[in-house]
Structure formats: C-alpha cells, structure tokens
Amino acid sequence: MNYIPIRLNTLRPDVPVFFDLFIHIADKQIHYIKKNEIFDSHRLTKLRIKGVKKLFVSSEEEESYLKYLDECLNTLSQKNIELSKRGEMSYDTLVTDAENAERNLETEKSYAAVKGRVSKIIDFLGSEQGTLKSILEAAGCALDNHQHAANVSSLATGLALRVGGISPREVGDLALAALLHDLGKSKLGFTGPIQLNKLTPQQVKDYKKHPEKAVELLSSKKYVTPTILRLIIEHEELADGKGYPERKSLGGLSVTSQILSLCNQFDSYSMATQTPPTQAIKAFFEEKSQFFDLDHLAMLGDLLAGK
C-alpha cells in the first residue's frame, strides 16, 4: 500500500475524519485512527507534545482527505477560531501541497484542486490584520524545500496584497509559482538550506541551474501558465544583475517577480541563519537591502510585525 503524508495541523480536533489515518513508527505505517472516528483534541495534543508533525493516508483515500481538507479551509473565514489556529492550518496545507507537488501536477484536475486550496489561503491572507504573521509564527525556520516553499508562498502572497495594484489572477499565479519555484532543487539533489560559499565550484554551477530545471519539469503542463513559468525562471534574479540565470536588473523584472525574488531570498536568509522569519527582517534589511525595492522591504517588515 502506498501512503501520502499529511500535516497534523490540517486535521480538525473533535471532528470525524473520512479516512483511515496511519502513523509512522519504526519504519512501519501503524493504523492510528479509523475512518469516521472522531479525532479528539486530547489525542491531537499528545501528538504535538511528542513532536509528531505528519500522519499518513493511503493513496486510495487521498481524494477523501482532500475533500475533508477543503471543508477545513472553509473555516479560515471564521473569526471565532483563534487566528493562530487558522495560521497553522494555512501553513500546513501549503506544506502538504508542496510535499505532494509532483503528483498534484500529474493531471489538470489535481492541479486545479491545488489552485482552489491556494485561493482560500489568499482570501485568508487578505481578510484581516496579522494573518501573515500567524502563518509564519506557525512555520518558524524552514528546514527543507517544502517548508521553504510554503513560507515563500505565504510571504509573496501577503506582500503582493499589501503592495496593491496586482490583479487577483496575478496574485494567484504568484502564490502558485512560489509554491513550485524550487522543484528543480530537489531534482538536482539539493534538499535543505544551501550556502553557496560552502559548495564546490561544480556544485555551485549545478545549483544555479535549478530555476531552469523547474521550468523544464513544468513546461509540458499546459495548465501551468506562462506567467508562472516566468516567475519561476526569475526567482533568483537580484538588483544590478547580481542574480541568475539571466542577470536581470531590478527594473527589468515585473513587480510580481520582484516580490518573489525578495521573499525567496528573505526566507533563504532565515533558513541559513536559523532566525525565525518574524525576527529576521532587521538583519536581512541591513545585509541585503541594496538588492530590493525599499518600499517592498518596509511593507514586508510591517506585515511580519502584524501591522
């Protein structure tokens, strides 16, 4: 039987689940909760105390889980639920979709489902003050490409909404591009925080191919828009031609590409320094401000402060 990882915070306490849940113990998947059983809050708390972040469903029941997840995301608009809990749900949904990105890209239907979930998180980010901070407090420092993708998607979406003048379709493309931007890294064997000064010259050369590798993987998917492909190819570009692969200047990038580049670099800095995103903006500004639009940096700082 094949199993699919799901993040713990996408499960609602004291609500029945529509699928069997499994937990990974000693290299085995152990049956943990039966279909239609209530996932009580006490059990959820015990898992969190033990540091469990993921459970699993069988691939045969993935569709049931995704329907359940859609219902959970509908609660993001319910202000009677603590903002921190809604932030956790948003973050874990994005990480789950990043972890399962390649399979989600296999069909237009599954890709459309990802777009639908991302759209609900975009609505959440635009709904009230402090939403981006709530997601990033749940996230902390990203430890792998999937968590990094979720952080960058949250950051880029929140900043795009604050900048304004960007159409809903462009915001949606940006959120999806951010979620998919590092697919090429995994294919090239880079899975965690990367510091270029600690790589060999050949490794640096290989690493710098990751935007093009991601576009290569996605370009055959006709439902992935040209805008998303452009955003991905440009996500490592910096001001004054310091980035790659095309060494574009800041003025040569669209506003959404500027936003994605900033948010990608910011979360990469958070990963490298092991400083939570909500605490990293001051040091990042001091070291990297010459590469980005200062208004965008100021807006990002406000958002990270919950303003």
C-alpha positions in Angstrom: 0.0 0.0 0.0 1.3 3.5 -0.8 0.9 6.3 1.7 0.7 10.1 1.4 2.0 12.4 4.2 -0.5 14.9 5.6 0.4 17.6 8.1 -1.0 17.4 11.6 -2.5 20.9 11.6 -4.7 20.2 8.6 -6.7 17.9 10.9 -9.5 19.4 13.0 -9.9 18.3 16.6 -13.2 16.8 17.7 -14.4 16.3 14.2 -14.8 12.9 12.4 -12.3 12.0 9.7 -13.5 10.5 6.4 -10.5 8.2 6.0 -8.1 5.9 7.9 -5.1 7.6 9.4 -1.7 6.0 9.9 1.4 6.9 12.0 5.0 6.1 11.1 6.7 4.1 13.8 9.9 2.0 13.4 9.8 2.1 9.6 6.2 0.9 9.6 2.8 2.6 9.0 0.7 1.7 12.0 -3.1 2.1 11.8 -3.9 5.0 14.2 -7.4 6.3 13.6 -10.3 4.5 11.9 -12.5 6.1 9.2 -15.4 8.1 10.6 -13.8 8.1 14.1 -13.6 11.5 15.9 -10.0 12.8 16.1 -10.3 14.1 19.6 -8.3 17.2 20.8 -6.6 15.2 23.6 -5.1 12.9 21.1 -4.0 15.8 18.9 -2.3 17.5 21.9 -0.4 14.3 22.7 0.9 14.1 19.2 2.1 17.7 19.2 3.8 17.2 22.6 5.7 14.2 21.1 6.8 16.3 18.1 4.7 14.4 15.6 4.1 16.7 12.6 2.8 14.3 10.0 0.3 11.4 9.7 -0.4 9.4 6.6 -3.4 8.3 4.5 -3.4 5.6 1.9 -3.2 6.8 -1.7 -6.6 5.2 -2.3 -8.1 7.6 0.2 -6.3 10.7 -0.9 -9.4 12.1 -2.5 -11.4 11.7 0.7 -8.7 13.5 2.6 -8.6 16.4 0.1 -12.4 16.8 0.4 -12.0 16.9 4.1 -9.2 19.5 3.7 -11.4 21.7 1.6 -14.0 21.7 4.3 -11.4 22.6 6.9 -10.1 25.5 4.8 -13.7 26.9 4.7 -13.2 27.7 8.4 -10.4 30.2 7.7 -13.0 32.9 7.5 -14.5 32.0 10.9 -13.1 34.7 13.3 -14.4 32.7 16.3 -11.5 30.4 15.7 -8.2 31.7 17.0 -6.1 33.4 14.3 -3.1 31.3 15.3 -5.0 28.1 14.7 -6.1 29.3 11.3 -2.5 30.3 10.5 -1.3 26.8 11.4 -3.9 25.2 9.1 -2.9 27.5 6.3 0.8 26.8 6.7 0.4 23.0 7.0 -1.9 23.0 3.9 0.8 24.7 1.9 3.5 22.3 3.1 1.3 19.3 2.3 0.7 20.6 -1.2 4.5 21.3 -1.6 5.3 17.8 -0.5 2.9 16.3 -3.0 3.6 18.9 -5.7 4.8 16.4 -8.4 1.8 14.2 -8.0 -0.5 17.2 -7.9 0.9 18.3 -11.2 0.1 15.0 -13.0 -3.4 16.0 -14.1 -5.2 19.2 -14.7 -7.9 18.2 -12.2 -5.4 17.7 -9.3 -3.6 20.9 -10.2 -7.0 22.8 -10.2 -7.6 21.4 -6.7 -4.3 22.9 -5.5 -5.3 26.2 -7.1 -8.6 26.1 -5.2 -6.9 25.5 -1.8 -4.3 28.2 -2.5 -7.2 30.6 -3.4 -8.7 30.1 0.0 -5.4 30.9 1.7 -5.1 34.0 -0.4 -8.5 35.1 0.8 -7.4 34.4 4.4 -4.2 36.5 3.9 -6.3 39.4 2.7 -9.1 39.1 5.3 -7.7 40.7 8.4 -4.6 42.2 10.0 -2.0 39.8 11.3 -2.7 36.8 9.1 0.8 36.6 7.5 2.4 36.8 10.9 0.1 34.0 12.2 1.2 31.7 9.4 4.9 32.4 9.8 4.8 32.0 13.6 3.4 28.5 12.9 6.1 27.9 10.4 9.3 29.0 12.2 12.5 28.5 10.3 12.1 26.3 7.2 14.1 23.1 7.4 13.6 21.7 3.9 12.4 22.7 0.4 8.8 22.0 1.2 8.6 24.2 4.3 10.6 26.9 2.4 8.1 26.8 -0.5 5.2 27.2 2.0 6.9 30.2 3.6 7.7 31.9 0.3 4.2 31.4 -1.0 2.8 33.0 2.2 5.2 35.8 2.2 4.8 36.6 -1.5 1.0 36.5 -1.3 0.8 38.7 1.7 3.3 41.2 0.3 1.5 41.3 -3.1 -1.8 42.1 -1.4 -0.2 44.9 0.6 1.6 46.4 -2.4 -1.7 46.6 -4.3 -2.4 47.2 -7.9 -1.9 43.5 -8.7 -4.8 41.6 -10.2 -6.3 38.6 -8.4 -5.1 36.4 -11.2 -1.6 37.7 -10.9 -1.7 37.1 -7.1 -2.9 33.6 -7.7 -0.1 32.9 -10.2 2.4 34.4 -7.8 1.2 32.2 -4.9 1.4 29.0 -7.1 4.8 30.0 -8.6 6.2 30.5 -5.1 4.9 27.0 -4.0 6.6 25.4 -7.1 9.7 27.6 -7.5 12.2 25.1 -6.1 11.0 21.9 -7.7 14.3 22.0 -9.7 16.4 21.9 -6.5 15.1 18.5 -5.4 15.7 17.1 -8.9 19.3 18.3 -8.7 19.8 16.8 -5.3 19.6 19.9 -3.1 17.1 19.4 -0.3 18.0 21.6 2.6 19.4 25.0 3.4 22.1 25.9 0.9 25.1 28.2 1.4 26.9 28.8 -1.9 30.2 29.6 -0.2 30.2 26.0 1.2 29.7 24.3 -2.2 32.3 23.2 -4.7 32.5 25.2 -7.9 30.8 22.3 -9.7 28.0 22.2 -7.1 27.5 25.9 -7.4 27.2 25.5 -11.2 24.7 22.7 -10.8 22.7 24.6 -8.1 22.3 27.7 -10.3 20.5 25.5 -12.9 17.6 24.9 -10.5 15.2 27.7 -11.9 15.7 26.3 -15.4 15.2 22.7 -14.2 11.9 23.6 -12.6 10.7 25.3 -15.8 11.8 22.2 -17.7 9.7 20.0 -15.4 6.6 22.3 -15.7 6.7 23.4 -19.3 4.9 20.3 -20.6 1.9 21.0 -18.3 -0.3 23.2 -20.5 -2.4 24.2 -17.5 0.7 25.9 -15.8 0.5 29.4 -17.1 3.4 31.2 -18.9 3.3 33.8 -16.1 4.1 31.1 -13.5 7.0 29.8 -15.6 8.4 33.3 -16.0 8.1 33.9 -12.2 10.0 30.7 -11.5 12.8 31.3 -14.0 13.3 34.8 -12.5 13.0 34.0 -8.8 16.8 34.1 -8.2 17.3 37.4 -10.1 18.6 40.4 -8.0 19.2 44.1 -8.5 22.1 45.2 -10.6 22.4 41.9 -12.4 23.7 40.0 -9.3 21.3 37.1 -9.7 20.8 34.3 -12.3 20.2 32.8 -14.8 19.7 35.9 -16.9 21.4 38.5 -14.7 18.4 40.9 -14.9 18.4 44.3 -13.2 15.5 45.2 -10.8 14.0 47.4 -13.4 13.9 44.5 -15.8 11.6 42.5 -13.5 7.8 42.7 -13.1 6.5 43.7 -9.7 5.5 40.1 -9.0 8.9 38.8 -9.9 10.5 41.4 -7.6 8.2 40.2 -4.8 9.0 36.6 -5.4 12.8 37.3 -5.5 12.6 39.2 -2.3 10.5 36.7 -0.4 12.7 33.8 -1.7 15.9 35.5 -0.6 14.4 36.5 2.8 13.2 33.0 3.7 16.5 31.6 2.4 18.3 34.0 4.8 16.0 32.9 7.6 16.9 29.3 6.9 20.7 29.9 6.7 20.8 32.0 9.9 18.2 29.8 11.7 16.4 33.0 12.6 12.5 32.8 12.5 11.1 34.9 9.7 9.2 37.1 12.1 12.5 38.0 13.7 14.9 38.1 10.7 13.8 41.3 8.8 16.0 43.8 10.6 19.3 41.9 9.9 18.1 41.0 6.4 17.5 44.7 5.7 20.9 45.6 6.9 22.7 43.0 4.8 20.5 42.8 1.6 18.6 46.0 1.2 20.6 47.1 -1.9 19.2 44.2 -3.9 15.5 45.0 -3.4 12.8 47.7 -3.6 12.9 49.6 -0.3 9.2 50.1 -0.2 8.6 46.4 -0.6 11.1 45.8 2.3 9.3 48.2 4.5 5.9 46.7 3.7 7.3 43.2 4.5 8.6 44.4 7.8 5.2 45.8 8.7 3.5 42.5 7.8 5.9 40.5 9.8 5.2 42.7 12.8 1.4 42.0 12.3 0.7 45.6 11.2 
